[in-house]
Amino acid sequence: MTTAVERHPSREALAGALADRIAADLKAALDTRGRATLAVPGGTTPGPFLTALGARPLNWERVAVTLTDERWVPTSSDRSNQRLVGETLFRGPAAGAEFAPLYGATAEPAQSMDAVCASLERLVLPLDVVVCGMGEDLHAASLFPGADKLRAALAPDAPPALAMRAPGAPEPRVTLTAPVLRGAAHAYLLIVGAAKREALARAEAETDEETAPVRVLLTRTKPLTVFYAD
Ligand SMILES: O=C(O)[C@H](O)[C@@H](O)[C@H](O)[C@H](O)COP(=O)(O)O
């Protein structure tokens, strides 16, 4: 398996190039359909990209945004991905976009899943664009190896989002599921550093999705591009 990798000379250049690419994808969807939908990752890598994308001029009022996954923490927590997009993507013109949160402020994520799935169906599905990060353990979104609902989330008939607990995640998670990640018209994997480049090579050599859930993206029939910088 060979995945298309775009290597950029610096992390700053990577953030700008990915923002340009996604703004172009969103603009094409807006020109064709009059609306566009996007899912973005949380974690430590995407901040500069999210800030760059949020500053791009687009008809953001016609764009709906969600997260690829969320940590079940209050939105005031510095581990909240919703907080991250509020402090990056939604600081610029993109503040006019509609947002479908994955966090629902119930004690347990499972209690919010019907409402979360309904809002995803109403606002953002199918996705025009999904951007995912990847962990060195080969997770993408919150599809972690060893997660309690991993098999259900990889199933072709999975609901759009599932609550997930995983040994590698310090708090409960909510994740978009395999059919949503596969169904997005355009997918991007945003990774930095040699350890993740090596992890990607491991994922390409794997055959088992439960061992390497990021393969949900690698085996898509629709386009996937990896954006990488050292
Ligand atoms: O909320 C999250 O943790 C994510 O969305 C997750 O899937 C992330 O993209 C990877 O864990 C990579 O995270 P880093 O960018 O922090 O390495």
Residues whose N, C-alpha, C, O or C-beta is under 5 A from the ligand:
A	BS01	LIG	P41 G42 G43 T44 T45 D69 N81 C132 G133 M134 G135 A140 A141 S142
